[in-house]
Amino acid sequence: MNSPKRPPADFAYRSDPELSNPRGFLTRAFADLASSLAIGWTLHKAGFGSRRRAALLGWIWLVVPPFATAATCLYFQSRRILDTGPTKLPYSLHVFIGVIVWQLLVDSMQAPIQQIRGARSIVTRSTLPHEALLIAGLWDVLVGAAIRLPLILVAALAVGVPPGWSALLIPLGMLAVILFGFGLGLLIAPLGVLYDDVQRAMFLITGVWFVLTPVMYSADRGGLSRLNPLTPLLDTTRSWLVTPAIAPGFSIVVSASGLLLPIAWLAYRLARPHIVETLG
């Protein structure tokens, strides 16, 4: 099999700044995005299956964490180690949905960096648009969400909570979380791809962020969780299991995500020549 060809000299490097011709910059960006849609799906199918086959337990790793975390929190609550306050759903279901939503955020934040770092040879030696790799990573997260979604309904029925018609909206809430996380991850990606320190910092930050997110307790307890942009997304997605209520701030965070994602993508486009040069 022939190795990927190194891109032509004018592919990754330009003598003039990218934004010296904004219209040309945007034209190239959207052309690469359009051509990457089908390629990204193909890369996802090739990579997702191989990664699951390489893991001994395969798909089980997608569903074990919510059950394990919910069981741990139930133990802490029963021993009065954790003061959770009253929750609108049974506590086990409250935590279960919270962990699934939280994991979607983490997965979507990590996807851009993991995709680019994992395809270093393609990034530095091929003319394949980076958008194809990013779309493949986004598909990975979306498929993971689709696999976890039925677990919410099964868990609800198991604890005696019949889902209402608004449960049909849960995929929209999960999608909002994924786009929010993917936008953040893409914004960090130019530094995260080049420096291991960024990934270590992300690990620490997400650990603190988890504590400030009402996964194990109710958002009604207030505190810093009210300033957490994930709180309205999580509360809304969780409440949609039984009622079509929308948490305050949900629309604001969704709108901000809609702005963040294209800004982060174009910022990555500007950083791409430096990424290719450094990785190469």
TORLODO-791316 format. One record per residue: x, y negated, z negated of N, C-alpha, C, O in turn. Coordinates in steps of 0.02 Angstrom, whole numbers, plus 50000, padded with zeros to 5 digits. Atoms other than C-alpha are relative to their C-alpha. Layout:
<marvos>
XYZXYZXYZXYZ
...
</marvos>
This chain:
<marvos>
500435006050000500005000050000500444993850000500904993349959
499605006049996500724983150049499874995449941499304994749919
500085004850055501044970749910499684993650026499774992050084
500335006249978500034954549914500514995150027501064994450000
499555004949971500814941250023500024993749958499524991649929
499945006450035501494925649943499644994750040499694994550101
500385005149964500384910849985500454995350038501034994250019
499605004849964500984898450113500164994049957499854992949905
499745005350043501904883450048499494994749983499514991949929
500495005450014500444871450063499385002649965498914998849955
500604997350033499224883249976499984997949927499474995349904
499995001550071499744880649795500314993349984500184990549931
499645006250014500824865149809499844994850054499804996550113
500145005449954500444848449888500474994249984500624992949926
499555005550011501594833749913499654994049970499964989949937
500395005650027500204821549869499555002649944499375008549944
500444997850055499144822049710499335002550027499085000050077
500644997149979497554832449723499464994750007499074994850054
500545005050001496454817449682500154994050043499774989150042
499885005549953497264806149811499465000050054499334994950086
500554999449953495864812549923499445003749964499375009849973
500524996650040494374816249806499525004150043499335009650023
500474996349959493224821449948500315006650024499995011850023
499674993949978494494833850015500095004949942500035011049952
499924995750059494814840449839499355003749985499365009749973
500654996950014492954843649811499805004950055499515010150042
500174995649945492734851149984500365006649994500065011950003
499614993850008494134863749955499755004049940499715010149942
500234996650060493484867549781499365003950012499315009749994
500644996749988491714871549836500065005450054499695010350052
499894994849950492334881149988500285006349967500075011949982
499714994350036493384892249874499485003449956499455009549950
500524997250043491924894349755499515004250041499335009750020
500484996449958490744899649895500305006650024499955011850026
499694993949974491984912249965500165005049944500295010849958
499814995750056492324919249790499415003849971499515008549931
500584996950031490544924449747499995007550012499935011549965
500024992949984490574941149838500635003549976500615009149953
499374997050021492414944249799500005001149924500245006249900
500034999350073492104941249614499605006049979499785009549932
500414994150016490734954349610500375006450015500335011249976
499614994149983491864966849697500555001349949500665007049928
499484999350051493274963549574499705002449934500005006449899
500334997950061492054965449430499855007550002500005011149954
500174992949995491454982349491500615004449994500595009749963
499384996150002493234988549514500315000049931500555005249907
499665000650064493884982149349499605002249940499875005249894
500424998550059492414984549231499975007549988500065009949932
500044992850008492215002949264500665003249979500665007749937
499364997150017494075006649254500194998649927500495002949894
499855001550070494244997749087499595004349953499855006649901
500424995950043492795007349012500235007350001500215010849950
499754993149997493495023849075500655000849962500795006249936
499364999650035495185019649000499915000249924500355002649889
500144999850072494385017648827499685006749984499245009150019
500244993350018494065034048738499255000249989498925004950008
500725000250016492335028848679499604996050051498994995450045
500345003349944491935018848837499524994649978499704989849943
500515005150011490305009148826499834999249926499534994249907
500195000350070490115012848641500284993849965499984991249919
499695005850031491294998548599499584993650009499684988749973
500445005849990489974986448665499454999749948499174994449935
500584999850044488674992148539500175001349927499755000249883
499814998450069489634997548383500054993849956499794993949900
499905005750046490124980148315499374997249969499384995849909
500605002750034488334973748287499755004549944499555002149891
500234995450052487854989448191500474999949940500244999849883
499524999950055489454989548089499974993649958499984993949897
500035006350037489344971148044499354999349961499354997149904
500645000350035487494972148000500015004449938499765002549886
499974995450058487824987147887500444997049945500274997649886
499565003050050489254977947801499654994349963499694993849902
500355005750031488204962347772499435002449954499314999549902
500534997250042486764972847705500295002549933499985001649881
499674997750062487964980647580500174994149956500044994249895
499825005850039488614963647526499384996749968499404994549911
500615003050026486834957147507499715004249943499495001549892
500294995750051486264972247407500404999749935500135000649880
499575000550059487744970147289500044992949974500424991449927
500015007150018487384951447276500684996750006500844991949970
499365003149986489114947647342499914994050047500294989250045
500135005249950488374936947481499324996949987498815000449987
500625003650011487054923747447499764997450067500004992250092
500205001649931486144923047613499414995250004499324991950056
500605004049996484564913847568499465003650039499595008850069
500554996849963482864918047645500104999550075500334994450100
499965000049927482824922747829499315001550029498925005149999
500654999349969481344922247947499885007250025499315009650025
500044993049980481714939748011500285004349944500645001749902
499664995650048482174954847905500754999150005501024998450060
499305002050001483954952047852500435004250047500875001650081
499604995749956484674967047945499934997950073500414997950111
500115002249931483874960948107500294993150012500564991750065
499715006749996484414943048072500755000550015501004997150060
499284999249991486234948548059500155003450067500625001550102
499884996249939486114960848204499984995550061500444995750103
500065004649943485514947748328500564994849998500854993050049
499485005050007486744935148258500675002550024501044998850057
499364997249979488224946648287500035000950076500544999650107
500024999249927487684950548465500124993350034500514992950081
499915006649970487544932048507500714997549989501014994750034
499325002250014489194928248422500515003550045500975000450071
499534996249958490084942048518499974997650072500474997650107
500055002749932489404934948681500404993650006500724992450057
499615006249999490164918148636500755001550005501104998750047
499294998350001491864925848597500215003150067500735001250094
499844996749936491844936848753500054994950057500514995150097
500025004949946491394922248866500574995049993500824992650044
499435004650009492734910948789500655003350021501094999950049
499384996549985494084924048812500055002050073500605003150099
500004997349932493574929348988500454996150049500834999350084
499585003449951494414915349089500755001349990501115002750038
499294999050013496104917249003500205007250014500725008550045
499834993049989496064936249007500025001750074500455005550095
500024998549929495604936649190500634997450036500935001050075
499435002949966496994925049246500655003349978501085004850019
499394996850025498324932649134500045007350023500595009750038
500004993149979497804950249182500135001050075500295006550096
499894999549928497974946449368500574995450021500544991950071
499435004549988499644937549361500305000850070500454995950103
499704998949934500314945649519499564997350055499804994750106
500465002749950498754940749615500024992449999500014989250052
500005007350007498814922949548500624997050034500574991850065
499375002949976500634920349599500195002150070500604998950102
499774997349936500754930649759499465000750053499595002950109
500554999049954499054930549841499644993450013499654988849971
500405005949984497964917649927499295000649973498874996349987
500684999150028496444924449834499834994149955500224992549910
500195005550044495514909749755499945002249928499675007649914
500054998350071495634909549566499275000749979499115004249931
500714999650017493754907149563499745007150003499285008849966
500224993049995493544925349616500145003749935499735007749912
499834996950064494444930949458499554997649944499335001549902
500435002850052493424919249350499295002750006498985004249955
500684997349990491784925149426499985007349979499485009549950
499984993050022492314943149397499965000449924499625004749897
500035000150073492604938949214499314998249975499075000949925
500675001950020490914930449203499515005850009499075006949968
500434994149990490084945949276500115005149945499635008349922
499874995350054490944956649145499594998249938499295002549906
500375002350060490154946149007499255000950010498905003049964
500724999449986488444946049091499775007249996499235008749969
500194992950003488424964949111500025002449927499595006249906
499984998250071488954966848929499384997549963499125001049920
500615002750031487494955648879499395004250019498965005549977
500564995949977486294966148984499985006749963499445009449950
499984993750036486884981848895499784999149928499455003549900
500175001250070486664974048723499274998049991498984999149937
500675002750007484954966348758499495005249976499115003749930
500504995150025483924982548738500115001849927499635003849893
499874998450070484774985248570499604995549953499394997749899
500385004750042483894969848502499285002549993499005002549938
500684997650002482194976848548499945006449960499465007449922
500004993750038482614994048479500074998649925499725001649884
499905001750070483244986448317499384996849969499204998249912
500615003350025481674975648300499465005249985499145004949933
500504994850011480534990648320500195004549942499765006949905
499774995650053481605000748200499854997249931499745000949883
500145003150065481324988148059499284997549995499104994149947
500715001650004479484985748099499824993050022499324990249998
500165006749974479534969048192499835000750074500285001350115
500194999449929478534970248355500184993650038499974988250018
499825006049961479274958348485499394996850031498935000250053
500535003749967478124944848550500164998850073500695000950097
499895001349930477944939048729500624995650011500944995950063
499435004549994479294926148695500675003750001501185000850017
499384996149996480574940348685500265000150072500855001450084
499785000449930480604938648875500484994250012500834994050062
499575005849993481524922248846500705001349972501164997349983
499364998650032482954930348750500585000150050501114997450035
499455000349951484004933048909500214992950017500804991750030
499825007049986483914914248939500434997249943500914993549956
499595002250057484584911048764500705003050003501194999549990
499354996849994485984923548791500404996850057501014995950050
499665003249944486394915448958500264993149979500814991149999
499775006650024486484898348874500635000649958501094996549964
499404998850042487734905248748500605001750044501154999250033
499464997949956488774913248886500294994150039500894993350044
499765005749961488864897448991500364995049955500854991949976
499675004450047489314887148838500705002649984501194998949987
499364997050016490704899148790500475000250059501074999050052
499584999649941491334901248968500284993150018500854992550039
499765006849987491444882448989500574998149953501064995149975
499465001350048492474880948830500635003950018501185001250017
499434995949982493594895348883500354997550062500974997650066
499715002549938493854888049056500374993549987500884992150019
499665006250017494304871248980500675001249967501154997549977
499394998350036495624879548872500485004150044501085004450031
499624995249960496214891449009500674997550026501165001250022
499345002149975497604880649086500565000749949501115002649967
499494999250052498534880648920500025007249975500555009949960
500044993250027497924897748863500355005150045500625010150020
499674995449954498604906249019500764999649993501115004650001
499275001150001500334898748995500315001349931500895003249927
499704999850067500564899248806499625004849955499015004149946
500314995250046500234913648686499744996549937499284999049905
500215003650060500064900848546499274998050003498934997849952
500705002149993498394895348616499535005749982499035004649948
500434994350017497654912748602500015001549925499505003349896
499974999050072498284914348424499604994749964499264996149914
500405005450030497514897548383499265001350009498865000049964
500704998449988495874903148462499765005249950499195004949927
500194994850049495874918448348499864996949932499374998749900
500105003350064496054907348194499374995650001498984995649954
500575004749995494784894548254499345003850001498865001849968
500634996349997493464907448297499855003449934499265004549917
500124997150067493704915448125499664995049955499184996749920
500325005250040493274898948041499314998450029498834997449992
500645001649966491904895548169499475005249981498895003449972
500484994850018491094912248128499704998749931499094999549921
500245001450068490964907347944499504994250001499034994049962
500425005949996490154890847994499395001150044498994996550054
500574998349958488894899548107499515004349961499725009149929
500494996350040487264905948030499865007050026499305008750044
500084993049981487574924048077499785004149940499325008149945
500144996150060487544930947899499534996549952499334999449901
500445003750044486454917647822499524995850042499574995650103
500505004049964485024906047867500274993050014500604990049972
499805006849982485344889547957499654994949956499884989249951
500365004650043484074881747838500404997949938500224993149904
499595001750058485424881547705500404993750012500694990949966
499685006349984486164866647796500765000450000501045005450022
499285000250000487964861547770500284998650069499944995850112
499675001349937489204860947913499695003850058499815002150116
500314996149946488194873848010499534995650042499414997250101
500455004449962487024859648061500384996350055500094994250105
499595003449950488474851648157500295004950051500645002850098
499734994849957488904868048242499595000450064498995001750060
500394999849938488404867548427499715006950015499235007550053
500284993449988488114886348424499375001349960498975005549978
500584998850044486814885148285499334999550037498935004250030
500655000249966485354879148394499925005550052499375007950063
500044994649951485784891948528499845006649966499425010449990
500124993850037485844906048402499315000249970498955005249976
500665000150033484294900748305499435000750050498945004150037
500534999649949483274898548464499955007050029499415009750035
500004993249972483794915248538499725005049950499345009549970
500254995450051483434924048374499254999149989498895004049981
500705001250012481744915748350499565002350058498985004050049
500384998049942481204920148527499785007349998499375009450038
500224993050007481034938148472499265000349982498915004950004
500704999750024479354933848391499614993650016498994993850015
500365006349989478944915648431500384995750050501004996050052
499655004149951479324903148571500284993549972500334988650009
499735006150031480044890348449500694998450027501075002950044
499345002449977481544879948502500314995949944500004991249919
499665003450055482794874248372500224993050021500394991950080
499765006849984483254855648363500725000250026501145003649997
499335000249972484764852048470500125005050056500645004750089
499904994949948484514866648589500084996850069500554998450106
499985003249934484174855748741500644995950008500924995650063
499395004149996485654844448699500605004450016501015002750058
499434995649989486884858948691499975003150069500495003750102
500074997149934486194866848849500204994850054500564996450101
499835005249952486344850248942500764998749999501074997850052
499285001150005488114847748876500385005750033500905004650064
499674994249967488564865348936499974999350075500445001050111
500075001049928487894861049108500504995050028500694995450086
499495004849980489114846449114500705002849989501155001650029
499344997550018490554855449031500275004950052500865004650069
499774994749956490644870049152500314997350065500874999350081
499675002649939490944860249315500614995749985501094995750023
499425004150018492114848149226500605004449985501165003150007
499464995450017493134862549156500275003550063500885004550069
499794996749938493164871049327500454995450041500974997550065
499605004749960493804855449417500664998449965501174997449998
499385001150037495074852449279500485005850011501085004850018
499584994249986495704870149306500294999650070500875001350081
499765000849932495834866649492500604995350002501084996550039
499455004850002496954851849454500625003149969501185001649990
499434996950034498044862449339500265006150037500805008650020
499834993849968498124877249458500705000150030501055005150020
499324999849973499744872349550500535001049945501015004749955
499524999250054500654870949384499975007049971500495009949954
500084993250025499944887549325500365005050045500735009350022
499684995449952500524896449484500754999349997501115004349998
499275001250002502244888449475500315003049937500845006049939
499734997650064502484892849291499985007649995500465010749974
500064992850003501834910649303500455003550051500695009150039
499594997049949502804913849462500745000049983501145002450023
</marvos>
